């Protein structure tokens, strides 16, 4: 038996033991396939940056972990592993393709504070007095919830401690208050 066949048998044995719950065998299997995956992916995907290769390696290891129960011990281990790696490469290529299609190149960068278009004043936010009056017109619980969560920017947990309301009640009150405020502000225009 040559080294490649011996390695194949050893890896299949480790995977079989890992499927039976042997944690030490699983650790050893991962220790052996990690450098192998890095080497194979680096050789096949020379155009990728080292960090991208490492992401693919980790993605493949996560997939191995997730589907380890599907390995058939009667079959060779390395083809199974390489099929998972190929699938992860294909998934990442599709994800990259979707991301590139949806990206738009900018001709110039807007810099906050130096370009007038980026410094829009409160015109888009409406009339502050009308908003204040609308908030004052809310029922007490909704008004308190909006003031704590939206105006004072407290977390739900903090607002719950201050108001004595449960987090769920705060969520409901904020939701209802915002719906009411949208209706009032739209009618007021």
C-alpha atoms as one frame of an Amber mdcrd trajectory, in Angstrom:
protein
   0.000   0.000   0.000   1.503   3.370  -0.990   1.342   6.590   1.065  -1.742
   7.972  -0.726  -3.732   4.773  -0.138  -2.540   4.601   3.447  -3.600   8.209
   4.031  -6.989   7.514   2.430  -7.568   4.537   4.755  -6.379   6.487   7.822
  -8.654   9.473   7.059 -11.636   7.196   6.382 -10.964   5.429   9.691 -10.739
   8.716  11.564 -14.010   9.894  10.020 -15.718   6.607  10.852 -14.534   6.933
  14.477 -15.649  10.590  14.537 -19.101   9.559  13.328 -19.210   7.121  16.251
 -18.520  10.013  18.647 -14.741   9.746  19.106 -13.740  13.373  19.749 -10.011
  12.654  19.640 -10.367  11.031  16.211 -12.357  14.022  14.988  -9.681  16.435
  16.227  -7.003  14.356  14.505  -9.034  14.246  11.290  -9.423  18.029  11.266
  -5.723  18.459  12.075  -4.819  16.312   9.050  -7.259  17.746   6.520  -6.610
  21.413   7.390  -3.175  21.675   5.708  -4.388  19.455   2.865  -7.327  21.781
   2.142  -5.084  24.842   2.302  -2.613  23.296  -0.128  -5.275  22.148  -2.602
  -7.233  25.405  -2.566  -4.077  27.514  -2.830  -2.905  25.474  -5.826  -6.270
  25.621  -7.617  -7.134  29.233  -6.787  -3.822  31.053  -7.151  -5.615  34.269
  -8.122  -7.226  34.622  -4.657  -5.728  36.484  -1.743  -4.491  34.368   1.223
  -7.353  35.640   3.400  -9.897  34.500   0.785  -8.258  31.062   0.660  -8.430
  30.844   4.446 -12.123  31.807   4.350 -12.759  28.969   1.888 -10.811  26.525
   4.061 -12.821  27.496   7.143 -16.069  27.385   5.175 -15.184  23.876   3.982
 -14.352  22.730   7.517 -17.677  24.077   8.762 -19.456  22.206   5.984 -17.581
  18.996   6.821 -18.733  19.394  10.398 -22.329  20.068   9.363 -22.585  17.096
   6.970 -20.246  14.604   8.630 -23.137  12.198   9.143 -23.546  11.902   5.352
 -20.111  10.355   4.849 -20.363   6.699   3.824 -17.441   4.818   5.459 -17.531
   2.250   2.638 -16.438   4.968   0.182 -13.132   6.850  -0.072 -12.864   9.918
   2.158 -10.829  12.347   0.041 -13.234  12.505  -2.928 -16.042  13.256  -0.459
 -13.951  16.016   1.140 -12.932  17.499  -2.220 -16.565  17.539  -3.389 -17.441
  19.625  -0.327 -14.520  21.971  -1.056 -15.627  22.327  -4.714 -19.149  23.148
  -3.595 -17.885  25.824  -1.173 -15.758  27.359  -3.948 -18.780  27.418  -6.264
 -21.006  28.937  -3.558 -18.458  31.661  -2.867 -18.055  32.373  -6.597 -21.842
  32.759  -6.950 -21.967  35.013  -3.883 -19.139  37.130  -5.309 -20.924  37.347
  -8.664 -24.151  38.530  -7.051 -22.292  41.106  -4.998 -20.386  42.464  -8.015
 -23.573  42.717 -10.092 -25.245  44.816  -7.396 -22.307  47.139  -6.758 -22.185
  50.510  -8.459 -18.941  52.321  -9.118 -18.829  55.883  -7.851 -17.321  58.565
 -10.040 -16.608  60.815  -7.073 -16.869  60.424  -3.341 -19.069  62.779  -1.409
 -17.326  63.976   1.707 -19.509  64.821   4.631 -19.358  68.484   5.638 -17.480
  69.671   2.542 -20.122  69.092  -0.123 -23.364  71.021   0.242 -25.488  68.032
  -0.913 -24.311  65.942   2.019 -25.234  68.558   4.595 -28.988  68.663   4.307
 -30.553  70.681   7.068 -33.670  69.625   8.943 -36.072  70.423   6.083 -36.657
  66.730   5.414 -37.584  66.090   9.022 -40.684  68.266   9.033 -41.943  70.724
  11.592 -40.450  70.114  15.066 -43.347  71.890  16.809 -45.885  69.719  14.990
 -43.913  66.609  15.960 -43.785  67.740  19.602 -47.541  68.393  19.583 -48.203
  64.995  17.981 -46.100  63.253  20.631 -47.933  65.129  23.396 -51.230  63.914
  21.904 -50.262  60.244  22.336 -51.628  58.168  25.233 -49.324  58.334  28.275
 -47.784  54.854  27.834 -47.045  55.369  24.151 -45.684  58.874  24.782 -43.363
  57.602  27.508 -42.195  54.693  25.340 -41.386  57.011  22.399 -39.608  59.516
  24.626 -37.424  56.851  26.226 -36.679  54.632  23.215 -36.743  57.058  20.284
 -35.930  60.493  21.691 -33.576  59.577  24.545 -32.275  56.570  22.536 -32.370
  54.147  25.461 -32.193  50.439  24.849 -35.394  48.511  25.440 -33.896  47.035
  28.604 -32.943  50.476  29.963 -36.336  51.939  29.075 -38.010  48.968  30.740
 -36.116  49.614  33.978 -36.944  53.335  33.944 -40.612  52.998  33.004 -41.476
  49.777  34.789 -42.985  48.429  31.556 -41.938  45.065  30.182 -39.749  44.971
  27.074 -42.635  43.448  25.113 -45.035  46.173  26.246 -42.474  48.826  25.272
 -42.105  47.327  21.808 -45.857  47.327  21.300 -46.223  50.874  22.626 -43.423
  52.209  20.418 -44.851  50.454  17.377 -48.347  51.808  17.954 -47.025  55.289
  18.731 -44.916  55.403  15.563 -47.885  54.261  13.487 -50.033  56.978  15.034
 -47.319  59.636  14.568 -46.856  58.714  10.895 -50.578  59.098  10.352 -50.739
  62.436  12.182 -47.658  63.864  10.433 -48.826  62.793   6.961 -52.263  64.362
   7.535 -50.624  67.529   8.861 -48.760  68.155   5.572
